[in-house]
Amino acid sequence: MSEARWLTDAEQRVWRDFSAAVDMLRAHLDAQLQRDAGMPATYYRVLVALSEAPGRVLRMSDLALATRSSRSRLSHAVARMEASGWIRRESCPTDKRGAFAHLTDAGMAAIEAAAPGHVEAVRASLFDPLTPAQVEQLGEISAALLERLRPACAEAAEHEDGEQREPGERLAAGQE
């Protein structure tokens, strides 16, 4: 085993600040959605993915990929959203194991009501504190990190559920 490549003091500060900022941003945005829209961020991501899909329909496996959720976690969330009338599930006629998630009109209304406050919270928390140059740098940094992480995450996801995933598809939160 090779020796650990320890972080320098400067790298350690950057890592800790970055990690804290991501955690705080996620917690802030999750709290805003819960407070203002009465939904957790997981539901919001599901509603967004369905609202952007052709016909507002996605196969459950594709929805899991789009929301970076495990299939079991997504199934649980969709069941709750079904009970709220936001989503309707339908069996796949050609694959007994498959199912489709349909965004209902009530679900579309929920995302339309939640989006303005959420977008404002994202803008105020992430973009307003940054200069235009920093926003561009953040985009470049994010792209570089995604490019590095996609292959490893796709491989880990393949082991998670036994299926091949496309590069860039993540494991569910907490399984990274």
Backbone as a ProteinNet text record, in pm:
[ID]
protein_1_A
[PRIMARY]
MSEARWLTDAEQRVWRDFSAAVDMLRAHLDAQLQRDAGMPATYYRVLVALSEAPGRVLRMSDLALATRSSRSRLSHAVARMEASGWIRRESCPTDKRGAFAHLTDAGMAAIEAAAPGHVEAVRASLFDPLTPAQVEQLGEISAALLERLRPACAEAAEHEDGEQREPGERLAAGQE
[TERTIARY]
85	0	88.6	55.4	136.9	105.3	199.7	183.6	77	2.8	-104.3	-48.4	-121.1	-84.5	-158.8	-101	-166.7	-190.2	-295.9	-326.3	-233.3	-198	-121.9	-216.3	-160.6	-245.8	-344.5	-298.8	-386.6	-495.3	-458.5	-557	-658.6	-610.7	-699.4	-802.9	-761.2	-854.5	-956.6	-909.5	-1000.1	-1099.3	-1050.3	-1138.3	-1245.6	-1206.1	-1302.3	-1402.9	-1355.3	-1446.3	-1543.8	-1492.3	-1576.6	-1682.4	-1639.2	-1730	-1837.4	-1797.9	-1894.2	-1990.6	-1939.4	-2025	-2129.3	-2088.2	-2182.8	-2287.7	-2245.1	-2339	-2437.2	-2386	-2472.5	-2568.6	-2520.3	-2604.7	-2717.4	-2682.8	-2785	-2886.7	-2841.5	-2932.1	-3022.1	-2964.5	-3042.2	-3150.5	-3114	-3210.6	-3316.2	-3276.2	-3372.8	-3473.5	-3423.7	-3511.8	-3606.9	-3557.5	-3643.2	-3756.3	-3725.4	-3830.5	-3932.1	-3884.9	-3975.1	-4063.8	-4003.6	-4077.9	-4177.7	-4132.1	-4214.2	-4303.1	-4262.1	-4338.4	-4392.1	-4351.9	-4401	-4351.3	-4232.3	-4177.9	-4027.6	-3975.8	-3830	-3766.6	-3638.8	-3565.3	-3574.3	-3581.8	-3594.5	-3719.9	-3830.1	-3955.3	-3940.3	-3877.5	-3858.7	-3780	-3670.7	-3589.9	-3671.5	-3755	-3840.6	-3939.2	-4003.8	-4100.3	-4034.1	-3915.5	-3842.4	-3811.6	-3758	-3723.1	-3845.2	-3956.7	-4078.3	-4133.8	-4124.7	-4178.1	-4099.5	-3973.7	-3888.3	-3887.3	-3946.7	-3948.4	-4057.3	-4033.4	-4137.5	-4266.4	-4375.2	-4503.1	-4514.6	-4415.7	-4411.5	-4414.5	-4345.4	-4341.5	-4198.3	-4156.5	-4026.9	-4042.7	-3965	-3954.8	-3890.8	-3932.7	-3881.6	-3729.7	-3672.6	-3526.5	-3459.1	-3517.9	-3461.5	-3479.9	-3590.3	-3614.5	-3513.4	-3480.9	-3379.6	-3244.9	-3210.8	-3085	-3087.2	-3197.9	-3209	-3201.9	-3249.5	-3252.1	-3137.3	-3050.7	-2937.4	-2983.7	-3090.2	-3146.9	-3134.2	-3127.2	-3137.1	-3281.6	-3301.7	-3437.5	-3530	-3479.4	-3565.1	-3601.6	-3506.7	-3535.3	-3635.5	-3617.3	-3709.3	-3849.6	-3858.9	-3988.3	-4065.2	-3994.8	-4056.4	-4107.6	-4025.8	-4065.9	-4183.8	-4179.5	-4288.3	-4418.3	-4410.5	-4531.3	-4594.6	-4515.2	-4568.5	-4625.8	-4556.2	-4606.7	-4732.8	-4744.5	-4868.4	-4983.8	-4958.4	-5062	-5105.6	-5014.7	-5046.9	-5114.4	-5118	-5179.2	-5088	-4957.7	-4862.2	-4809.8	-4808.2	-4753.1	-4849.6	-4854.4	-4930.9	-4833.6	-4832.7	-4747.3	-4829.1	-4761.3	-4826.4	-4728.2	-4775.2	-4690.3	-4650.9	-4532.6	-4483.9	-4547.5	-4614.2	-4681.6	-4585.7	-4461.5	-4366.9	-4264.3	-4260.2	-4161.9	-4230	-4252.7	-4326.9	-4258.9	-4126.2	-4054.3	-4054.8	-4085.3	-4075.8	-4203.7	-4187.2	-4301.1	-4266.7	-4370.7	-4355.9	-4413.7	-4350	-4401.2	-4453.9	-4578.6	-4643.7	-4664.1	-4624	-4650.3	-4795.1	-4872.5	-5013.1	-5023.1	-5141.1	-5162.9	-5138.6	-5177.5	-5153	-5002.6	-4926.6	-4781.5	-4719	-4769.9	-4718.9	-4748.9	-4866.4	-4900.5	-4808.6	-4774	-4685.2	-4546.3	-4492.4	-4359	-4363.2	-4469.3	-4482.6	-4493.3	-4556.9	-4567.9	-4435.9	-4361.4	-4236.7	-4119	-4117.5	-3999.4	-3956.6	-4045.7	-3997.3	-3920.6	-3972.1	-3901.9	-3770.7	-3769.8	-3647.4	-3539.5	-3579.3	-3482.5	-3426.6	-3511	-3463.3	-3365.3	-3393.6	-3302	-3168.2	-3171.5	-3046.4	-2968.7	-3038.9	-2972.3	-2910.2	-2988.1	-2939.5	-2825	-2831	-2731.3	-2605.3	-2619.3	-2505.9	-2450.9	-2536.8	-2487.4	-2466.3	-2553.9	-2539.1	-2407.4	-2354	-2226.5	-2105.2	-2121.4	-2009.7	-2008.2	-1889.7	-1876.5	-1904.6	-1932	-1949.5	-1828.4	-1708.3	-1588.3	-1586.4	-1627.9	-1631.4	-1737.5	-1850.6	-1953.8	-1896.6	-1824.9	-1761.9	-1660.7	-1579.1	-1481.4	-1550.7	-1658.5	-1732.5	-1784.3	-1831.8	-1876.8	-1764.1	-1648.7	-1532.9	-1486.2	-1482.7	-1441.2	-1540.1	-1669	-1771.4	-1759.2	-1737.6	-1723.4	-1601.3	-1490.8	-1370	-1393.1	-1461	-1489.8	-1583	-1685.8	-1778.2	-1707.6	-1621.2	-1547.8	-1463	-1401.3	-1317.5	-1401.8	-1516.8	-1597	-1690.1	-1732.6	-1831.1	-1791.7	-1673.2	-1640.5	-1644.3	-1589.6	-1588.1	-1729.2	-1811.4	-1948.3	-2031.1	-2008.9	-2080.7	-2043.1	-1916	-1870.7	-1930.2	-1932	-1989.6	-2139.4	-2207.5	-2351.5	-2380.1	-2293.6	-2310.5	-2305.5	-2215.3	-2204.8	-2322.1	-2376.8	-2488	-2611.9	-2648.4	-2773.6	-2757.8	-2634.1	-2610.2	-2635.9	-2662.8	-2688.9	-2585.8	-2559	-2466.5	-2535.4	-2466.9	-2519.2	-2428	-2482.7	-2405.6	-2307.9	-2196.3	-2104.9	-2178	-2149.9	-2211.4	-2327.9	-2373.6	-2484.1	-2428.9	-2484.1	-2433.2	-2506.7	-2442.9	-2509.4	-2597.8	-2688.6	-2773.8	-2688.5	-2739.8	-2668.8	-2636.4	-2519.2	-2476.7	-2407.6	-2404.5	-2340.5	-2217.5	-2167.6	-2055.6	-1924.5
-118.4	0	123.5	220.1	340.8	433.2	520.6	614	717	758.8	857.2	989	1052.2	1185	1287.7	1320.7	1408.2	1546.5	1610.5	1745.9	1845	1947.1	2056.6	2134.8	2223.5	2305.6	2386.9	2442.5	2521.4	2433.3	2314.7	2222.7	2178.9	2154.9	2115.2	2224.3	2350.7	2461.6	2469.2	2456.9	2462	2346.2	2226.2	2109.8	2130.2	2172.4	2188.9	2299.8	2410.4	2519.1	2474.5	2404.9	2355.6	2259.1	2163.9	2064.7	2131.3	2225.2	2296.2	2379	2444.6	2527	2441.7	2327.1	2238.2	2187	2145	2095.1	2204.4	2325.2	2435.3	2476.2	2482.2	2518.7	2417.1	2290.3	2185.4	2194.4	2212.4	2221.7	2344.7	2456.1	2580	2562.8	2504.8	2486.5	2382.3	2276.7	2176.4	2240.5	2321.6	2386.4	2483.7	2556.5	2650.9	2576.9	2466.1	2390.3	2334.3	2282.4	2226.2	2335.8	2447.8	2557.6	2621.2	2655.3	2733.2	2649.2	2527.1	2445.1	2316.8	2288.5	2169.2	2040	2043.9	1922	1914.3	1793.6	1778.5	1796.6	1822.4	1843.4	1722.4	1603.3	1481.9	1489.5	1531.5	1542.3	1648.1	1758.6	1866.8	1816	1741.8	1689.5	1593.9	1512.5	1420.6	1499.6	1598.5	1679.2	1755	1808.2	1878.2	1782.6	1665.5	1568.4	1530.3	1506.4	1469.2	1587.1	1707.2	1824.1	1854	1813.3	1838	1721.9	1609.2	1490.4	1503.7	1444.8	1445.7	1382.1	1453.5	1402.2	1395.4	1450.9	1448.5	1306.1	1213.6	1072.2	1022.1	943.2	875.4	734.9	644.8	510.9	527.9	450.9	465.3	453.1	362.4	347.4	473.1	535.4	659.9	774.9	774.9	876.8	863.8	741.3	719.2	775.8	753.4	807.2	958.8	1015	1160.3	1231	1166.3	1228.6	1181.6	1095.9	1042.6	973.3	895.1	822	672.4	598.6	453.9	422.5	309.8	273.4	255.6	197.2	175.6	309.1	400.5	531.6	607.7	600.4	667.7	608.4	476.8	410.7	456.8	471.2	518.2	662.2	749.3	888.9	897.1	820.7	822.7	773.3	674.4	626.4	738.7	816.9	929.2	1037.6	1062.8	1164.1	1115.8	986	928	954	935.1	957.5	1103.9	1194	1336.9	1375	1281.7	1309.3	1378.3	1384.4	1454.1	1365.5	1234.9	1139.2	1021.8	965.2	842.5	741.1	620.9	513.4	422.1	370.9	280.2	170.3	48	-65.6	-57.1	-107.6	-112.5	-234.2	-214.1	-327.3	-430.3	-390.1	-482.8	-540.6	-492	-537.5	-544.4	-664.7	-681.6	-614.3	-598.8	-536	-384.2	-331.5	-187.4	-112.7	16.2	103.7	243.9	319.8	458.4	549.3	664.5	768.3	880.7	920.6	1028.4	1145.5	1262.8	1383	1424.5	1436.3	1475.5	1627.8	1676.7	1822	1880.3	1806.4	1852.2	1858.6	1761.5	1763.7	1880.3	1908.8	2022.3	2152.4	2161.4	2280.6	2294.1	2182.4	2186	2236.4	2189	2234.3	2380.2	2419.4	2559.2	2652.6	2606.9	2687.9	2693.5	2583.4	2575.4	2642.6	2640.2	2684.1	2828.4	2926.8	3064.8	3086.2	3034.9	3050.5	2974.9	2855.9	2776.6	2843.4	2891.8	2959.6	3083.8	3157.4	3276	3235.7	3125.8	3079.5	3036.2	2968.4	2928.8	3053.8	3149.1	3272.5	3345.6	3364.7	3440.7	3370.1	3237.6	3161.6	3129.9	3104.5	3058.6	3165.5	3230	3318.8	3463.1	3517	3656.6	3686.6	3595.9	3627.7	3624.9	3575	3556.9	3664	3696.3	3784.5	3702.3	3768	3691.3	3602.6	3650.6	3569.6	3446.9	3463.6	3350.2	3248.5	3295.8	3203.9	3120.7	3185.5	3113.6	3012.1	3052.9	2961.8	2844.3	2872.8	2766	2666.1	2716.1	2627.9	2540.4	2599.3	2523.8	2421.9	2461.6	2371	2254.9	2286.8	2182.4	2083.8	2134.5	2047.5	1956.6	2011	1930.4	1820.6	1854.3	1754.3	1646.4	1686.6	1589.1	1496.1	1551.6	1468.7	1363.9	1401.1	1308.3	1204.4	1246.8	1158.2	1066	1104.6	1025.6	879.2	848.1	705.5	624.4	677.6	603.9	587.2	689.7	680.3	584.1	582.8	488.4	345.4	323.1	188.8	147.4	239.2	208.7	182.8	259.1	240.4	104.3	61.4	-69.9	-179.1	-165.3	-264.4	-253.4	-133.1	-110.3	-187.3	-179.6	-244	-346.5	-380	-485.4	-447.6	-318.8	-275.2	-172.2	-169.2	-71.2	64.5	167.6	303.2	384.8	492	583.2	661	703.5	788.6	914.9	955.2	1074.3	1043.6	922.7	886.3	850.6	914.3	904.5	803.1	769	694	790.3	736.8	819.2	887.6	997.7	1072.4	978.8	996	914.4	786.6	756.6	633.7	665.9	786.3	828.9	780.7
0	0	0	-85.9	-92.7	24.7	51.5	161.6	128.7	229.3	210.5	160.1	70.4	21	107	222.4	318	259.2	303.5	258.8	326.5	250.7	310.8	401.1	482.5	568.5	485.2	375.3	288.4	226.2	179.6	122.5	227.9	349.7	458.9	486.5	487.7	509.7	396.6	271.6	157	163.2	191.2	198.7	304.8	423.7	532.3	502.5	445.1	408.1	299.3	198.5	89.6	143.4	223.5	279.9	365.8	449.6	534.4	449.2	346	260.2	188.3	134.8	65.9	164.7	281.7	382.6	424.9	450.2	492.7	381.4	258.5	145.5	128.8	131.9	118	232	355	469.6	457.8	415.7	399.8	293.9	180.2	71.6	107.7	176.3	222.6	319.2	412.3	509.9	440.7	340.5	267.8	198.7	131.9	63.2	162.4	272.9	373.2	431.9	466.2	528.7	431.4	311.4	219.3	128.5	97.5	3.3	66.7	189.9	257.9	196.6	137.8	77.2	101	116.1	124.8	-13.2	-14.1	-139.1	-231	-175.4	-257	-343.4	-285.8	-361.8	-471	-436	-533.4	-653.7	-628.5	-739.2	-826.7	-765.5	-841	-926.2	-867.1	-941.5	-1056	-1033.2	-1139.6	-1254.5	-1221.9	-1326.5	-1409.1	-1342.9	-1415.9	-1495.6	-1440.2	-1510.9	-1638.2	-1642	-1758.3	-1857	-1820.4	-1906.2	-2013.3	-2129.9	-2232.9	-2180.9	-2194.5	-2147.3	-1996.5	-1925.4	-1777.9	-1723.6	-1796.9	-1760.1	-1769.2	-1670.2	-1673.8	-1618.1	-1674.7	-1617.2	-1479.2	-1381.6	-1245	-1240	-1316.7	-1315.6	-1369.6	-1470.9	-1524.7	-1426	-1355.1	-1253.4	-1139.4	-1102.6	-998.5	-1043.5	-1168.8	-1220.8	-1225.1	-1271.9	-1284.9	-1150	-1046.1	-913.3	-824	-878.2	-803.5	-675.8	-687.7	-574.5	-597.7	-490.9	-504.5	-542.4	-604.6	-645.9	-526.5	-419.3	-301.9	-236.6	-227.4	-167.7	-254.4	-386.9	-477.3	-467	-461.4	-452.9	-329.2	-219.1	-95.1	-112.2	-171.6	-192.2	-288.5	-396.5	-494.7	-430.9	-344.6	-276.3	-195.3	-127.3	-49.4	-140.8	-253.1	-345.9	-417.5	-436.5	-490.9	-395.2	-267.2	-166.1	-163.1	-199.7	-205.9	-336.9	-430.9	-559.8	-659.1	-630.1	-716.6	-828.8	-805.3	-900.9	-912.2	-1031.4	-1054.8	-1113	-1056.4	-1108.4	-1197.8	-1299.1	-1393.4	-1428.1	-1429.6	-1465.8	-1612.1	-1640.8	-1778.4	-1846.2	-1959.1	-2023.9	-2083.5	-2110.8	-2174.2	-2078.1	-1953.9	-1856	-1720.2	-1671.8	-1546.9	-1428.3	-1434.6	-1323.5	-1333.8	-1452	-1474.3	-1439.7	-1412	-1384.9	-1433.2	-1460.6	-1502.6	-1395.8	-1377.6	-1288.6	-1376.5	-1353.2	-1427.2	-1332.3	-1372.9	-1294.4	-1319.1	-1214	-1226.7	-1234.7	-1265	-1265.8	-1126.4	-1022.9	-884.7	-856.2	-908.4	-892.6	-967	-1086.2	-1162.8	-1088.5	-1030.9	-952.4	-831.2	-768.7	-652	-689.7	-802.9	-843.8	-888.4	-955.5	-997.6	-877.7	-771.3	-650.3	-573.5	-573.5	-496.3	-566.4	-698.3	-774.7	-749.3	-748.6	-730.3	-600	-489.6	-361.8	-358.6	-419.6	-420.6	-506.2	-623.1	-710.2	-641.1	-572.3	-499.9	-390.3	-319.8	-215.1	-275.1	-389.9	-457	-498.2	-559.2	-603.7	-485	-379.7	-263.7	-192.1	-185.9	-109.9	-188.4	-316.9	-395.8	-489.4	-565.2	-670.3	-626	-541.2	-500.2	-429.4	-346.4	-280.3	-373.8	-496	-587.7	-696.4	-742.6	-858.7	-984.4	-1097.1	-1221.5	-1253.3	-1225.4	-1250.4	-1159.1	-1033.7	-941.7	-983.3	-1035.4	-1084.1	-1198.5	-1288.7	-1399.9	-1347.1	-1249.6	-1190.3	-1121.2	-1050.1	-983.7	-1086	-1199.2	-1306.2	-1358.2	-1378.8	-1427.8	-1323.9	-1199	-1091.2	-1079.7	-1082.1	-1072.6	-1187.4	-1309.6	-1426.7	-1412	-1361.6	-1342.7	-1239.1	-1129.8	-1026.9	-1080.9	-1153.2	-1210.5	-1307.9	-1390	-1486.9	-1416.3	-1304.2	-1228.9	-1155.5	-1101.3	-1016.3	-1093.9	-1212.1	-1287	-1304.8	-1352.3	-1372.7	-1243.1	-1136.6	-1010	-954.7	-967.1	-916.8	-1000.4	-1131.5	-1217.5	-1181.3	-1155.8	-1117.2	-983.3	-887.3	-756	-767.5	-851.3	-870	-932.6	-1021.1	-1083.8	-977.4	-882.5	-774.9	-678.2	-663.4	-570.9	-612.6	-741.1	-779.7	-890.9	-923.7	-1020.7	-1164.4	-1189.9	-1326.3	-1368.3	-1496	-1551.7	-1555.5	-1512.5	-1520.8	-1609.9	-1660	-1743.2	-1656.5	-1713	-1637.3	-1591.7	-1468.6	-1413.9	-1321.8	-1325	-1239.3	-1101.7	-1002.3	-866.8	-783	-676.4	-571.7	-493.9	-419.5	-336	-230.9	-178.6	-74.3	40.8	95.7	208.3	167.3	36.7	-9.6	-94.3	-81.4	-165	-109.9
[MASK]
++++++++++++++++++++++++++++++++++++++++++++++++++++++++++++++++++++++++++++++++++++++++++++++++++++++++++++++++++++++++++++++++++++++++++++++++++++++++++++++++++++++++++++++++

